[in-house]
C-alpha cells in the first residue's frame, strides 16, 4: 500500500511561501535547501512542500501551468482542519491570504471557509469531520 507522504506546490519564492504558512497556520519549518529552491513544513502526517518554479521546470520537461493569483484557482485545494474556523480564516487574511468564501456551516455540520495563499493556491480552512 502507498503512503501519502507530501504535496509540493511550485512557487516563485520558497522562503516567503514557508513564512506565510508558518504565520497563517502555525506550521513549523522542517527544511529549506541552501539555495532556497525547496522547502518543507511539518504539518502532521503529511508534509507540505514548496519547490521554486525554476527547479520544478528542470524536473518536468513538458512544463506546467504556473499558479497565478490574478487567475481563477486550479481545480485543486489543500485543506487544514482547525478548532476555530473564523479565527484561522481571519488570521490567514491578516498575513496575506485573499478571501474566497466566508466560514459557513454545511448541512452535515462541518464549518468550511476558503482563502487563496499569496501564490494563488486554494486553501480550505475547516473543522474536522467526525
FENQUI-V209047 format. One record per residue. N is the residue number from 1. RES is the residue in three letters. SS is DSSP state (alpha for helix, beta for strand, coil for the rest). NEAR is the number of other ideal C-beta (glycine too) atoms within 10 Angstrom. Layout:
n = <N,N>
res = <RES,RES>
ss = <SS,SS>
near = <NEAR,NEAR>
This chain:
n = <1,2,3,4,5,6,7,8,9,10,11,12,13,14,15,16,17,18,19,20,21,22,23,24,25,26,27,28,29,30,31,32,33,34,35,36,37,38,39,40,41,42,43,44,45,46,47,48,49,50,51,52,53,54,55,56,57,58,59,60,61,62,63,64,65,66,67,68,69,70,71,72,73,74,75,76,77,78,79,80,81,82,83,84,85,86,87,88,89,90,91,92,93,94,95,96,97,98,99,100,101,102,103,104,105,106,107,108,109,110,111,112,113,114,115,116,117,118,119,120,121,122,123,124,125,126,127,128,129,130>
res = <UNK,UNK,UNK,UNK,UNK,UNK,UNK,UNK,UNK,UNK,UNK,UNK,UNK,UNK,UNK,UNK,UNK,UNK,UNK,UNK,UNK,UNK,UNK,UNK,UNK,UNK,UNK,UNK,UNK,UNK,UNK,UNK,UNK,UNK,UNK,UNK,UNK,UNK,UNK,UNK,UNK,UNK,UNK,UNK,UNK,UNK,UNK,UNK,UNK,UNK,UNK,UNK,UNK,UNK,UNK,UNK,UNK,UNK,UNK,UNK,UNK,UNK,UNK,UNK,UNK,UNK,UNK,UNK,UNK,UNK,UNK,UNK,UNK,UNK,UNK,UNK,UNK,UNK,UNK,UNK,UNK,UNK,UNK,UNK,UNK,UNK,UNK,UNK,UNK,UNK,UNK,UNK,UNK,UNK,UNK,UNK,UNK,UNK,UNK,UNK,UNK,UNK,UNK,UNK,UNK,UNK,UNK,UNK,UNK,UNK,UNK,UNK,UNK,UNK,UNK,UNK,UNK,UNK,UNK,UNK,UNK,UNK,UNK,UNK,UNK,UNK,UNK,UNK,UNK,UNK>
ss = <coil,coil,coil,coil,coil,beta,beta,beta,beta,beta,beta,coil,coil,alpha,alpha,alpha,alpha,alpha,alpha,alpha,alpha,alpha,alpha,alpha,alpha,coil,coil,beta,beta,beta,beta,beta,coil,coil,coil,coil,coil,beta,beta,beta,beta,beta,coil,coil,coil,coil,beta,beta,beta,beta,beta,beta,alpha,alpha,alpha,alpha,alpha,alpha,alpha,coil,coil,coil,coil,coil,coil,coil,coil,coil,coil,coil,coil,coil,coil,coil,coil,coil,beta,beta,beta,beta,beta,coil,coil,coil,alpha,alpha,alpha,alpha,alpha,alpha,alpha,alpha,alpha,alpha,coil,coil,coil,beta,beta,beta,beta,beta,beta,beta,beta,coil,coil,coil,coil,coil,beta,beta,beta,beta,beta,beta,coil,coil,coil,coil,coil,beta,beta,beta,beta,beta,coil,coil,coil,coil>
near = <2,4,7,8,9,12,14,15,19,23,24,13,15,24,15,14,24,24,16,21,25,14,14,23,19,12,19,10,14,14,12,16,13,6,9,15,17,17,23,20,21,13,19,10,8,13,17,22,21,27,21,21,16,10,16,19,15,10,10,9,6,5,8,11,8,14,21,11,12,5,10,9,18,12,6,10,13,15,11,19,14,18,8,13,22,13,12,22,25,16,17,24,13,9,15,16,22,15,13,15,13,11,18,12,11,11,5,7,9,15,16,17,21,21,21,20,23,20,20,18,21,19,23,16,27,20,17,8,9,6>
